[in-house]
Amino acid sequence: MRILTVGATIFFVASLGSAFAQPKAGGPPPGPGLTLTSPDFEDGGVIPNKYTQADPNPISPKLDWTHVPPGTVSFALILHDPDVAIQKKNDDVLHWMIFNIPGTATGLPQNVPANAKLDDGSINAKNLRGGVGFMGPGMGPQGPYHHYTFELFALDIKLDLGPDATRADVLAAMQGHILAKGILEGRFHR
């Protein structure tokens, strides 16, 4: 009996030792994820009028990104207003979608041209109103601020789509190719 007790004690102590053992390090800890920022407004802050429909000719804000994962071939950016349900559906307002931004890019300049294809190969798709390029936030003065969400995707491919691609087309083409995602949110109402 005593041998069984000593054996059980040794087993228990050995189990405790392995339970508290540190996992082996497989290299340095992971770095920060893809980070999307703008010098024009803070994350969660109010978007200035010059980038919104409060201005008769709104321009796109400057966007910067860091911590790009290795193997990034292109980026896709989607700007939408998730606070709206169009026609009582789960569709929201697509304000801007630009994809095939070169993987070497570290941002987008202020006032990106509203051309379907840009000189660097980036493609501006149609927004909710059917226009190509950036459509500034436009929430009226009634109700609370809306949250305009910029979503940046780092992709391991270039999308084989043109400027007539819908958001559903772009999201489907990105499936299985997203290396990282960064989000920047701004608020607006008139």
C-alpha positions in Angstrom: 0.0 0.0 0.0 2.7 2.4 0.9 4.5 1.9 -2.5 1.3 2.8 -4.3 0.9 6.0 -2.2 4.5 7.0 -2.9 4.0 6.2 -6.6 0.8 8.3 -6.7 2.6 11.2 -4.9 5.5 11.1 -7.5 3.0 11.0 -10.3 1.0 14.0 -8.8 4.2 16.1 -8.3 5.4 15.3 -11.8 2.0 16.3 -13.2 2.1 19.6 -11.3 5.6 20.3 -12.6 4.5 19.9 -16.2 1.3 21.9 -15.6 3.3 24.9 -14.5 6.1 24.6 -17.1 6.4 27.5 -19.5 5.7 26.7 -23.1 8.7 26.7 -25.3 9.2 30.0 -27.1 8.9 29.7 -30.9 10.6 33.1 -31.5 9.9 36.7 -30.7 6.4 37.7 -29.7 4.2 38.8 -32.6 4.3 42.5 -33.4 1.4 44.9 -33.7 -1.2 44.2 -36.4 -1.9 46.3 -39.4 -2.6 49.9 -38.2 -4.6 52.4 -40.1 -4.5 56.1 -39.1 -5.1 59.6 -40.6 -3.5 62.9 -39.7 -6.8 64.5 -40.6 -8.8 63.0 -37.6 -8.3 60.8 -34.7 -9.6 57.2 -34.5 -13.2 57.6 -33.1 -13.0 61.4 -33.6 -15.2 63.7 -35.6 -14.4 63.8 -39.3 -13.8 67.5 -40.4 -16.4 68.9 -42.8 -14.0 69.2 -45.8 -14.0 65.4 -46.0 -17.8 65.2 -45.8 -21.0 66.1 -47.7 -21.2 69.3 -45.6 -18.7 70.6 -48.1 -20.0 70.9 -51.7 -16.8 69.2 -53.0 -15.6 66.8 -50.3 -12.2 65.2 -50.7 -10.9 62.0 -49.3 -8.7 62.2 -46.1 -5.1 61.2 -46.1 -4.6 57.7 -44.8 -1.5 56.0 -43.5 -0.8 52.4 -42.5 2.0 50.6 -40.7 2.9 47.1 -39.6 2.3 45.6 -43.0 2.6 41.8 -42.9 5.2 40.1 -45.1 3.9 38.8 -48.4 1.5 41.7 -48.9 0.8 42.0 -52.7 -2.0 44.5 -52.6 -4.4 46.4 -50.3 -8.2 46.9 -50.5 -10.0 49.7 -48.6 -13.7 49.9 -47.9 -15.4 52.9 -46.3 -18.9 52.3 -45.1 -21.6 53.6 -42.7 -22.7 50.6 -40.6 -25.3 52.7 -38.8 -27.7 52.6 -41.8 -30.0 49.7 -42.9 -31.0 50.4 -46.5 -34.5 49.3 -47.3 -34.8 47.4 -44.0 -32.0 45.0 -45.1 -28.5 44.4 -43.7 -27.0 46.5 -46.5 -25.3 49.7 -45.3 -24.0 52.7 -47.2 -20.8 52.1 -49.2 -18.9 55.4 -49.4 -15.7 54.2 -51.0 -14.1 51.1 -52.2 -10.6 51.1 -53.7 -8.6 47.9 -54.3 -5.4 46.7 -55.9 -3.5 49.4 -54.1 0.2 48.3 -54.5 1.6 46.2 -51.6 4.5 48.7 -51.3 2.1 51.6 -50.5 2.2 53.0 -47.0 -1.0 55.1 -47.4 -3.2 57.1 -49.7 -2.8 60.8 -50.3 -5.5 63.4 -49.5 -8.0 63.9 -52.4 -7.5 60.6 -54.3 -8.7 61.2 -57.9 -12.1 59.8 -58.8 -10.8 57.9 -61.7 -11.8 54.2 -62.2 -8.1 53.2 -62.6 -5.3 55.2 -61.0 -1.7 55.5 -62.4 -0.4 53.0 -59.7 -2.9 50.3 -60.8 -5.4 51.0 -57.9 -9.0 50.6 -58.9 -11.8 52.9 -57.6 -15.1 51.0 -57.6 -18.6 52.6 -57.6 -20.0 53.9 -54.3 -23.7 53.6 -53.3 -24.7 56.4 -55.6 -23.1 54.8 -58.6 -20.2 57.3 -58.8 -16.6 56.2 -59.0 -14.4 57.0 -56.0 -14.8 58.7 -52.6 -18.3 59.8 -51.4 -17.9 61.8 -48.2 -20.0 61.0 -45.1 -23.4 62.7 -45.3 -25.5 62.0 -42.2 -28.0 64.8 -41.7 -28.3 66.8 -38.4 -31.1 64.6 -37.1 -30.2 61.8 -34.8 -26.8 60.7 -33.4 -23.4 60.7 -35.0 -22.9 57.9 -37.5 -19.7 55.9 -37.4 -17.9 55.8 -40.7 -15.6 52.8 -40.8 -12.5 52.6 -43.0 -11.4 48.9 -43.3 -8.0 48.2 -44.8 -7.2 44.7 -45.9 -3.6 43.5 -46.7 -3.9 40.7 -49.3 -1.5 38.1 -50.7 -2.9 38.6 -54.2 -4.0 41.3 -56.7 -7.7 41.1 -57.3 -8.8 40.1 -60.8 -11.7 42.6 -60.8 -12.6 45.9 -62.6 -14.2 49.1 -61.4 -17.7 47.6 -61.9 -17.0 45.1 -59.1 -19.5 45.2 -56.2 -18.6 45.0 -52.6 -19.8 41.4 -52.6 -17.5 40.7 -55.5 -14.5 42.2 -53.8 -15.2 40.5 -50.5 -15.6 37.1 -52.2 -12.4 37.5 -54.2 -10.5 38.4 -50.9 -11.7 35.2 -49.1 -8.7 33.1 -48.1 -6.2 35.9 -49.1 -6.5 38.3 -46.2 -3.2 38.6 -44.3 -4.3 41.4 -42.0 -7.0 44.0 -41.4 -6.8 47.5 -39.9 -9.7 49.7 -39.0 -10.1 53.4 -38.5 -13.4 54.9 -37.5 -14.6 58.5 -37.7 -17.9 60.1 -36.6 -20.0 62.7 -38.5 -23.4 64.4 -38.7 -24.1 67.9 -39.9 
